[in-house]
Each structure stands twice: as C-alpha cells, then as structure tokens.
Amino acid sequence: MEENFSFSEDAKRELHRIACYFEYLEKGDQFFNDFIRQLNLLKQFPYSFQVRYKDVRIVALENYPYSLHYRVIKGHIYIVHVLNQSQDY
C-alpha cells in the first residue's frame, strides 16, 4: 500500500525528541498508538480539520498534549510540525 503522507525535516526532529521523552517515561507505546490513530484518521479524512494558518491544518492527539500540523497538497498529506500544544509557532 502506498503511503499518502510524508514528514518535513522539522517534524522528524520534533517527533524524535518527543519519542525520546516518552520512552524515558516508559510511555512510548501509548504515545505512538495515539499518534498512529490520528495519522490514520488524517489518511481517511485529510480535509476534516479547518485551515488554521498558511494552509496548515491542525489535529490534536487524543491522549497527549501534542498536535500534528499538516498541509494537504494534491491529496498528499505533508506533516509540517509535531508540536506540544503549549508551544507557539
């Protein structure tokens, strides 16, 4: 199955930093389950969330205070950032 999403270099770094933090807390599996669940939702319904800034849409994780900032370009989901909801960008 072809994936219809990709991650910016910033998003990859942010996700790695978040993963290290939750692995340290021994909650890495729970975090990634939440992350994958929201990623699957985006794959099914990429236009479900409103545009918030610069053509970027935001979807929050269900159980962790993080959100995926993404763009949809010709049906392709491009994850721009994975940010803590307390962060400003």
C-alpha positions as CSV (number, residue, x, y, z in Angstrom):
1,M,0.0,0.0,0.0
2,E,1.4,3.4,-1.0
3,E,1.6,5.9,1.8
4,N,0.0,9.3,1.0
5,F,1.9,11.2,3.7
6,S,5.4,12.5,4.4
7,F,7.2,14.4,7.2
8,S,9.2,17.6,7.0
9,E,12.7,17.5,8.5
10,D,11.4,19.7,11.3
11,A,8.6,17.3,12.0
12,K,11.0,14.3,12.0
13,R,13.2,16.0,14.6
14,E,10.3,17.1,16.7
15,L,8.8,13.6,16.6
16,H,12.2,12.0,17.6
17,R,12.6,14.4,20.5
18,I,9.0,13.6,21.7
19,A,9.6,9.9,21.3
20,C,12.8,10.0,23.4
21,Y,10.9,11.9,26.1
22,F,8.1,9.4,26.3
23,E,10.4,6.4,26.0
24,Y,12.2,7.8,29.0
25,L,8.9,7.9,30.9
26,E,8.1,4.4,29.6
27,K,5.0,5.7,27.8
28,G,6.4,5.5,24.3
29,D,4.0,2.7,23.1
30,Q,1.0,4.6,24.4
31,F,2.1,7.9,22.7
32,F,2.8,6.2,19.4
33,N,-0.6,4.4,19.5
34,D,-2.3,7.8,19.8
35,F,-0.1,9.3,17.1
36,I,-0.8,6.4,14.7
37,R,-4.5,6.6,15.4
38,Q,-4.6,10.3,14.4
39,L,-2.4,9.7,11.4
40,N,-4.8,7.0,10.2
41,L,-7.7,9.5,10.7
42,L,-5.9,12.0,8.5
43,K,-5.3,9.4,5.8
44,Q,-9.1,8.7,5.7
45,F,-10.3,12.3,6.1
46,P,-7.5,14.8,5.2
47,Y,-9.8,17.7,4.8
48,S,-11.8,17.2,8.0
49,F,-9.9,19.8,10.0
50,Q,-10.0,23.6,9.3
51,V,-7.1,25.6,7.9
52,R,-5.5,27.5,10.8
53,Y,-2.6,29.3,9.3
54,K,-0.7,29.4,5.9
55,D,-2.8,26.5,4.5
56,V,-1.8,24.4,7.6
57,R,-4.4,22.3,9.3
58,I,-4.1,21.0,12.9
59,V,-5.3,17.8,14.5
60,A,-4.7,17.2,18.2
61,L,-3.7,13.8,19.6
62,E,-6.5,12.3,21.8
63,N,-4.5,11.5,25.0
64,Y,-1.3,13.6,24.8
65,P,-0.9,17.4,24.5
66,Y,0.6,17.3,21.0
67,S,-0.8,18.2,17.7
68,L,0.0,17.4,14.0
69,H,0.3,20.5,11.8
70,Y,-0.1,19.4,8.2
71,R,-0.9,20.5,4.7
72,V,-2.8,18.6,2.0
73,I,-1.2,19.1,-1.4
74,K,-2.9,17.3,-4.3
75,G,-4.2,14.6,-2.0
76,H,-0.8,14.1,-0.3
77,I,-0.6,14.8,3.5
78,Y,2.6,16.7,4.4
79,I,3.3,16.8,8.2
80,V,4.9,20.2,8.8
81,H,5.3,20.1,12.6
82,V,4.5,17.9,15.6
83,L,4.2,20.4,18.5
84,N,3.2,20.4,22.1
85,Q,0.0,22.4,22.4
86,S,1.7,24.8,24.8
87,Q,4.2,25.8,22.1
88,D,3.9,28.8,20.0
89,Y,4.9,28.6,16.3
